Amino acid sequence: MNEPTPRPIPMVDLTAQYPLLREAIDTGLSQALDEARFILGPNVQALEQAVADYLGVPHAVAVASGTDALHLALLAAGVQPGDEVITTPFSFIATAEAICYVGATPRFVDIDPRSYNLAPAAVEAAITERTRAIIPVHLFGQPADMPALNAIAARHGLEIVEDCAQSFGADVDGVMTGAMGTTGAFSFFPSKNLGGYGDGGLVTATSEAAASQLRALRNHGSHRRYYHDRIGYNSRLDELQAVILRAKLPHIDQFNNERRRVAHRYSEGLTGAADLTLPAEDGIGRHVYHQYTLLCRDSDHRAALMQRLDDHHIASAVYYPVPLHRQAAFNGTGPGQVAIPAAELPVAEATAERCLSLPIYPELANADADRIIEVLRDA
């Protein structure tokens, strides 16, 4: 008799969280629909205040996406055409796209092999007279080395725009990511630690001047209806997304603790597994595990493990297979492409060839994590 097909394990299960939040979300959506205030209404304002309070920042400005958050944060930080912005090549392309949107040039430097985040020594070595800002990415939920990066920025008079798309709720010595730079850019994409049911984003700011710029930039350059002080953008967070995010925010610490539970179970179960390098908590802040990303022996080994997981109906993913400095978009040879300084970044390149991410979300059961561990160890 054939054995039953095992239940699939996805990378993230967005249906599992809804029952916990159903009453708050449904009530909030119903009220918003009854009030019919859909653009920059009371839920957006309440979300901004709640996020600012949670993160410990003076200002939070909700926008339409995480990419917009980076773009508008760079504008508010004063980054202009001709400037250079130092960032990581091991990130989603939005980090670098936003630099190009403001006419600046991404300057990619290598990463730390344990945290996968920007290597501070590489950042300082790359600073030129054109450098205006640094974008550290708190990749996979591990805070970047902000004490070192802030010290570098202070020595050279640079702005820091934190890319917090994957790190909502992470902190360094009690200071939240998004509260350590000039500005911080968050994504509320559905799979994020704090995710909506569509696109959304938010920018934190330490000064009223920056927050005021951000509020105008997201709303066609306008502080007062039909009066436009500058060319702006249509980047307003949807009121209905704000309802959903307000319902989720009170649970964010619980959600992050559950992610850490899954991650630590993986690490305990896979310790000693041949040819696997497990993610490290480097002691610089609290890792909130947006992704659990390990390193395989090489790309062939990774492909074999992914196939073995797929054979057992277990999802896996590669974040990210091609580092940004190797992407065609930065060849500078065709339409829509941008030329960047040539760079050999061996740690980022080796990491991209070897990285593999396993399923992780707050509702992932220990039994499912153990099943994944067993498949990998058997492989």
Beta strands, then each sheet from edge to edge (+ up, - down):
strand 1: 59-63
strand 2: 84-87
strand 3: 105-108
strand 4: 131-135
strand 5: 159-163
strand 6: 171-172
strand 7: 175-176
strand 8: 183-187
strand 9: 201-205
strand 10: 222-224
strand 11: 227-228
strand 12: 292-295
strand 13: 355-358
sheet 1: 1+ 9- 8+ 5+ 4+ 2+ 3+
sheet 2: 6+ 7-
sheet 3: 10+ 11-
sheet 4: 12+ 13-
end
